[in-house]
Amino acid sequence: MSAHDLTAAVWKKSSRSNGNGGNNCVEVAVLDTVVAVRDSKNPSGPALIFNSANWAEFVNSAKAGEFDISK
């Protein structure tokens, strides 16, 4: 996989992260062809890169409860 320039990325975190100061969250940046995910505690650290199709599949699976560990 090729490296992606994330210097101009606009990072966002969940509005639900405000309750804990936003320090233990993931941040997401939607770029032209990929979606990047990083740890908010380490913004200069590595980011996971997903293509748009894989990101959409992940989001849809999460919404469907596939990753609910309480089940």
N, C-alpha and C positions, 0 to 999 in steps of 0.2 A: 504494500500500500504506500502511496506517495505521501510525503509530508504536506500538511496544509498550513497556510499562513493564518494564524489566529490573532494577529496583532490588532486587527480592526474589528474583531468579533464583539458583538454586543451580548454580554452574558446576562441571563435572567435566572432568578430562582423563584420557587413557589411562594405565593403570597402567604401560605401557611407557615413559612419559615420565620416570619417576624416574631413569633412567640418566644423563640429561643435565641434571639439576637442574630440569627442568620449565620451562625458560625459552624454549624454542623449540617451543612446542606450540600446538595449537588447544584451546579449551575449548568444551564443549557444555552448554547448559542446556535441559532439556525443560520447557516451560510447558504451560498448559492446551490451547492450540490451535496452538502453533507450537514450533519448535525454533530456538534461537539459537546461533550459532557466532561465537567471537571469537578474537583473537590473544592468547595468554597474556602476551606481552611488553607489551601495551597494553590492560590491562583496562578502562580508561576510554574507549577508542576505540570505533569503530563495530563493530557486530555484523551478521552476515548473518542474515536471518530466512527460515526455510523453513516451509511448511505441512507438516502431518504426512505427507501422501501423498508430497510431493516428497522429504522426508527419508527415508522408508522406501524409496523408489525408489533414492536415492543409496546408502544403506547396503547394500541388496541387490546393486546393481551393483558396489560395492567388494568385497563378499564373493565375488562371482563372478569377480573379477579383471579387470573391464572397464577399470580405470584403471592396470593394471600396465604401467609404462613399460619394463620389462625384456623385454617380448615383442617 
